[in-house]
Amino acid sequence: MRIEEIENYNDFIALRDRWNDLLQKCDNTIFSTFEWLSTWWKHFGKKRTPRVLVAEEKGEILGIAPLMLSKYNARYLGQIRKIEFIGGWDSDYNDFLLVKQTADCLKFFLNRLVEFSDWDSLELREINEESSLAEASQTIGNSQDPKLEMDVCNLCPYITLPTSLKIFTSNLGSNMRKNLRRYMRKLRQEYKVGFATQSDFSSTREAVETFFKLHQKRWESLGQPGAFANKSSRDFHIEIAEIYDQRDWFTLHFLTANDEPIAAAYTFDYNLIKYARLTGFDPDFSRFRVGNLLKMHIIADCIKKGLIEYNLSRGAGFGKEYWSTGVRKNFIAKMYNKNWRGRAFSFANTLLSSRSKLVNQQ
């Protein structure tokens, strides 16, 4: 087995065909696509360095680790250099592409990283518990030197979609069914109600910008900045929406009143799974519970299209518990280099974790 190291943007882009070929051979999510990661890098990778590792054996690619080297300022420790997933916090799920010898391949990747002296800590966030990477990490964790530590970092609710809407609604609580009917009836008494997607706009960009306004309006009413307060975030999501829309991987759902959008949901459609990303609504219509009315419409649309799951994105709360049929765990894998910064950062994190546990116990 040999490792190819990709440490510049042009060589990363040149991986596209091999990446897409490997993607077809392993379990993956929308966040493992080359389109997602290369577009993310275009908008957010400027101050980072690619550290993509490709494992090959006898001319066959066994795995790809889409990693990057980032630098952060840490109090008392100066600059901390971290190995992270490309895509970072913007991806609900991060993963390696692993097709064979997954534990051996992961161990090979980690041992290769240890040979580098330019990083202090490795933090791989949002690893789905059902992924081969999670299984491989748990298999080799204690035997790895330095040790690879695994902790839960997020919960990810999801809806397993049945074959008919009747089956789905019958499994909702009676109060939920009654409230959905009541709020829709009230909304229809005052407005002409409709539903739309990005295809009903003059362009995908126009639809996404309409969504931005609804999202920001809702969060600004709560005194929060919202996810699209900065231009980089807006530019990234417009570009990824346009790319995914061309591949039928993107749907922007709208609930309208008198032909004006009042609620929206930004979603991805990939491998028979609907991925919820972000939502927005006009606070003036909050009394109608427009978010729930739109979600019910989306579920009906998913079932009609034969999708098997509606993934509600990472993080609990926001009423997801009323809809979800199950919850998965996301893990964070941590490893610290043996240099002085790595040891100091490991000690500091252990101390903070111990204090946090003590506070929780009290």
Buried (B, 14 or more C-beta within 10 A) or exposed (E): EEBBEBEEBEEBBEBEEBBEEBBEEBBBBBBBBBBBBBBBBBBBBEEBBBBBBBBBBEEEBBBBBBBBBBBEEBEEBEEBBBBBBBBBEBBBBBBBBBBBBBBBBBBBBBEBBBEEEEBBBBBBBBBBBEBBBBBBBBBBBEEBEBEBBBEEBBBBBBBEBBEEBEEBBEEBEEEBBEBBEEBBEEBEEEBEBBBBBBEBBEEBBEBBBBBBBBBBBBBEBEEEEBBBEEEEBBBBBBBBBBBBBEEEBBBBBBBBBEEEBBBBBBBBBBEEBBBBBBBBBBBEBBEBBBBBBBBBBBBBBBBEEEBBBBBBBBEEEEEBEBBBBEEBBBBBBBBBBEBEBBBBBBEBBEEEEEEEEEEEEE
